Amino acid sequence: MAKTATQEVAAGGHITRDDIEARLRTIRGEVDAAGQNAKQYALVAGAVVTVAVVALAFTLGKRRGKKKRTIVEVRRV
């Protein structure tokens, strides 16, 4: 069975600089992996939101243009 950092310190009795650095490297690796996943999801979500905003602006602009269109009627006398 693998020993955890706490079990190793309890057996040895002293915490060394190497123990602290090893544990911090382990934590940092986990944080970096989580950060990469979050960055990918944020990038995809940003792209989807951008496309939705552009489509909404296009649709509303097209509708507004139809509502306020001036109709000119030319009649011959």
VOPAGU-2260 file (C-alpha; in pm, 1 decimal, decimal comma):
REM VOPAGU-2260
SITE   aa  ch    i         X         Y         Z
SITE  MET   A    0       0,0       0,0       0,0
SITE  ALA   A    1     138,2     343,6     -93,4
SITE  LYS   A    2     226,0     584,6     183,7
SITE  THR   A    3      81,8     933,2     182,1
SITE  ALA   A    4     287,6    1241,2     266,3
SITE  THR   A    5     142,0    1249,0     620,5
SITE  GLN   A    6     234,2     885,2     686,5
SITE  GLU   A    7     590,9     940,9     563,6
SITE  VAL   A    8     638,8    1240,5     794,1
SITE  ALA   A    9     492,7    1052,7    1091,4
SITE  ALA   A   10     737,8     769,9    1034,8
SITE  GLY   A   11    1039,9     999,0     994,6
SITE  GLY   A   12     937,8    1268,7    1238,0
SITE  HIS   A   13    1079,5    1562,9    1040,0
SITE  ILE   A   14     947,9    1759,7     746,1
SITE  THR   A   15    1220,4    1853,5     504,2
SITE  ARG   A   16    1226,0    2110,6     228,8
SITE  ASP   A   17    1219,9    1827,4     -26,7
SITE  ASP   A   18     894,0    1694,9     123,6
SITE  ILE   A   19     728,0    2033,9      91,2
SITE  GLU   A   20     853,9    2089,8    -263,8
SITE  ALA   A   21     737,4    1745,2    -376,1
SITE  ARG   A   22     390,6    1802,4    -233,3
SITE  LEU   A   23     363,8    2148,5    -392,7
SITE  ARG   A   24     469,4    2006,3    -732,3
SITE  THR   A   25     194,2    1745,4    -703,2
SITE  ILE   A   26     -68,2    2008,4    -618,2
SITE  ARG   A   27      48,8    2240,1    -894,2
SITE  GLY   A   28      22,8    1960,9   -1151,0
SITE  GLU   A   29    -339,5    1899,6   -1051,0
SITE  VAL   A   30    -420,6    2271,5   -1067,1
SITE  ASP   A   31    -258,2    2310,6   -1410,1
SITE  ALA   A   32    -460,1    2019,3   -1549,8
SITE  ALA   A   33    -784,7    2164,6   -1413,2
SITE  GLY   A   34    -693,2    2505,0   -1554,9
SITE  GLN   A   35    -640,0    2364,4   -1903,7
SITE  ASN   A   36    -982,3    2195,2   -1895,4
SITE  ALA   A   37   -1150,3    2514,4   -1776,9
SITE  LYS   A   38    -975,4    2717,6   -2047,7
SITE  GLN   A   39   -1102,7    2484,7   -2320,7
SITE  TYR   A   40   -1460,6    2502,1   -2192,9
SITE  ALA   A   41   -1442,2    2881,3   -2163,4
SITE  LEU   A   42   -1314,7    2911,3   -2520,3
SITE  VAL   A   43   -1598,8    2698,5   -2657,7
SITE  ALA   A   44   -1858,6    2884,5   -2449,0
SITE  GLY   A   45   -1720,8    3220,0   -2567,4
SITE  ALA   A   46   -1745,2    3115,2   -2930,5
SITE  VAL   A   47   -2104,4    2996,2   -2886,5
SITE  VAL   A   48   -2205,6    3320,5   -2712,3
SITE  THR   A   49   -2040,8    3529,7   -2984,5
SITE  VAL   A   50   -2224,7    3344,4   -3262,1
SITE  ALA   A   51   -2554,6    3376,7   -3072,3
SITE  VAL   A   52   -2509,8    3753,6   -3023,1
SITE  VAL   A   53   -2424,4    3810,5   -3389,9
SITE  ALA   A   54   -2723,3    3600,3   -3503,4
SITE  LEU   A   55   -2956,2    3787,4   -3267,4
SITE  ALA   A   56   -2829,5    4126,6   -3384,9
SITE  PHE   A   57   -2873,8    4022,2   -3748,5
SITE  THR   A   58   -3227,4    3895,7   -3688,5
SITE  LEU   A   59   -3338,1    4202,1   -3492,2
SITE  GLY   A   60   -3178,7    4438,7   -3745,0
SITE  LYS   A   61   -3350,2    4263,7   -4033,1
SITE  ARG   A   62   -3686,7    4286,0   -3856,6
SITE  ARG   A   63   -3640,1    4652,6   -3770,6
SITE  GLY   A   64   -3552,8    4730,1   -4130,7
SITE  LYS   A   65   -3877,1    4572,6   -4247,8
SITE  LYS   A   66   -4089,2    4757,1   -3992,3
SITE  LYS   A   67   -3955,5    5105,2   -4072,8
SITE  ARG   A   68   -3924,3    5071,4   -4446,4
SITE  THR   A   69   -4061,6    5369,8   -4634,9
SITE  ILE   A   70   -4307,4    5288,0   -4910,5
SITE  VAL   A   71   -4309,7    5532,3   -5200,6
SITE  GLU   A   72   -4602,8    5507,7   -5437,2
SITE  VAL   A   73   -4569,0    5667,1   -5777,9
SITE  ARG   A   74   -4886,7    5744,4   -5973,0
SITE  ARG   A   75   -4920,7    5872,0   -6325,2
SITE  VAL   A   76   -5177,5    6134,2   -6392,5
